[in-house]
């Protein structure tokens, strides 16, 4: 036998085995890859909220325009004490000797929860040089926050 002929057959056999192994690895590796590739779609901007054209009325700021800043500060302090759900539920008086304004805040009904705030109805009197009046409303307090007026309307009598 010739020496060269055996060598050529061995090299040919080795190349055939290597090619077969490479095809097998590529075939198996190809199966582990996903068939469909997805790319995330990035939105340019979040969608605009729908506009309904309705605007909520502004919350009242005080018991009336005739109260000065100091009058309202004193009345609001009385409001906070009167509406406190852990309080005794009794009326709380306020007065400002400098302006002659005074009044009383009387809680009406039990506290309740609305929109994650503690709320309570009240009837307040305002007495001043221009006369007396009553206002009925609702005050609410967020957890750990201060009492705010949510609704307010004039009342002709306390009952």
N, C-alpha and C positions, 0 to 999 in steps of 0.2 A: 504494500500500500504506500501510497505517496504521503509524505508528511504534510504537504501544503493542502491537500484535499481535505484532510480531517480538520485542519485549522479553520478553513473557510466554512465548513459545515457547523463548527462550534460557534463561530462568530455569528453566523446567520441564525442559529438557534438562540443564542444569547440576545440578539437584537429582537427576535420575535417574542421572546419571553418578556423583555423590558417593555416593548410596545404594548403587549397584552396587559402587563401590570399597570402601565400608565393609563390605558383606556379604562381599566377597572376602577382605578382611583378617581379618575375624572367622572365616571358614571356614578359612583357612590357619592362623591362630594357634591355633584350636581343635584342629587336628590335631597340634600340637606338644606339647600337654599330655597327661599320662598319663590314661588312661581310668579307672583305678582308683587311688584314693589310699589308701595304707596308713599307719597310725599305729602307732608302736612301742608294744608292751605292756610296761609296767614291772612287774616282780615286786615284791611287797611285801618279801619276805625270801628269801634263798637256801634251797633245800630242806635239811631236816635230814638228816645222814648216817644210814644204816641202822645200827642197833645190833644187834650179834650176841650180846651178853651175855658175850663172852669177854674176859678181862683177862689181859694178859701178866704172867708172874711178874716180880717186881722183881729187878733185877740185884743180885748179891752186892756188898757194900760192902767186904769185907775177907776175909782168910784165916781169920778166926774171931773170936768174941766175946771171947776172952781177950787179944787184942792191944789195947794202948792206942792212943791217937791217934798218939803218937810212934813206937810199934812199926810201925803200919801205914804211916806216912809213910816210914819206912826200907825196909820191905818193898816198898812201891809203887815206890820209886826203883829198887830192884833188879829189880823186874818190868819196868819200862820199859827198862832196859839189856839185860836178858836177851832180851826179845821183839823188840828193834829188828831189823828185817830187814837192816840194813846192818852189824849186829854180827857177832861171830865165832861165835855159836851156843853159847858155853860157859856153864856155870852161873855165877850171880852170887850172892855171899853178902851177907847183911845181918845186923846185930846192933844191939842197944840195951843197952849195959852198965848203964844205970840200972835197967831192969826185969829183966834177965837173959834176955830173949827174943832168939832169933836164928834164922836159917834160911838157905835157899838156894832160888833160882828157877832151874829148868832148862828151857829151851825144848824142846819135843818136836815134831819135824816142821818143815816149811818154812812160811813165811808164806803166807797166802792172802787173797783179797778176798771180803768178804761185805757186802752192803748198802752199797757204796761206802766200806767201812772196811778197813784192813789188820788182819788177825787172825792169831793164832798160839796154838797149844796149849802148855801148860806143866805141869810137875810141881813143886810147891813143898813144901819141908819147913819145919815150924815146931817149934822146940825151945825148951822153957821149963821152969820149975820143976815144972809139973804133968805133964810128959811130952813125948813126941815124937809127931808125926803128919805125914801127907802129905795134900796136897790137889791134885787134878787139875782143870784148868780151861782156859778160853779167854779171852784178853784181846784187845781190839780197840781200834784208834786211828783216829779220823777224821782226814782230811788236816789236818795242822798242829795237831792236838789232843793230849790226853794219853791214855795207855792206861787203859782201863776194863775191869773184870771183866765178862764176859758170861755165863759159866757157871762153876760151881764145885761140886765134890763131894769128899767124903772118899775117900781111897784107902788101902787097908790096907797096901800095899807099893809101893815105887817102880817095879816092873816091870810 
